């Protein structure tokens, strides 16, 4: 990512270290104190254990079945969030090096496998934490209602360094601007995301096949530049990418993307502003993926700078668009 241009744009406040630097904070009209998670202690939740369910590759060779996982995960904290589906509970759990906040979908009359949606925040992780709206973490109150009503287990994942998905886990000081030298070229964060997917699949009954991925800014960069090249054949998905994206840092895929059977049902949706300082990187990623015969959708917001639109809401909008009508 050509971040040498950052010095010029920082004076305009266009920092990549923010989930939504130019979008106003939602109205704090809710009187419910739903934004503070409470310590659930060691007894909260149910420990899925190491033998809960079966680790099943969610790739295209997994058929139309499901993971048959069970047991859920132990919560380190619990809380509620105000969504368009009402007040929903969430569980925060530790999965390897990362933390996740999980909202389960509405229970049906009979237990059935569910879809999986995973969101990666932008730099600074503000969408993962409660904001001043009184509704809880923005990612949860924005996406949770959609997932709840669409039989989808929702996971908001915090980067291992608690700041940025595209930088190395060792970079824990998020007070300074990251540079290309901070990129996680070893793929430790990509491995952490794969571990989240497999752990969730062991702990709930998750449908095989396309995962709903979502990212903002640095989260989108992680998905396209590091995770996809390493794990894209194992985890086909719908990628809702807001204001971010890059070509693989390694220069190529670790798997043969020329094989349609490995590309599977994966599709990419890029949404970004015409004045985003990452514009050229996103365009290059789009061209690269199109060249590999992936379906790519491109939505450019006229005159918008970096993430200066409802980039978190756009993620669930894409997921909804990509969901087959019953």
PyMOL commands that set and color helices and strands:
alter all, ss='L'
color gray80, all
select helices_A, chain A and resi 3-10+60-62+126-128+138-149+180-182+188-203+218-231+260-263+279-291+311-322
alter helices_A, ss='H'
color red, helices_A
select strands_A, chain A and resi 38-39+77-83+86-95+98-103+115-120+152-158+211-216+237-242+267-273+295-301
alter strands_A, ss='S'
color yellow, strands_A
deselect
rebuild
show_as cartoon
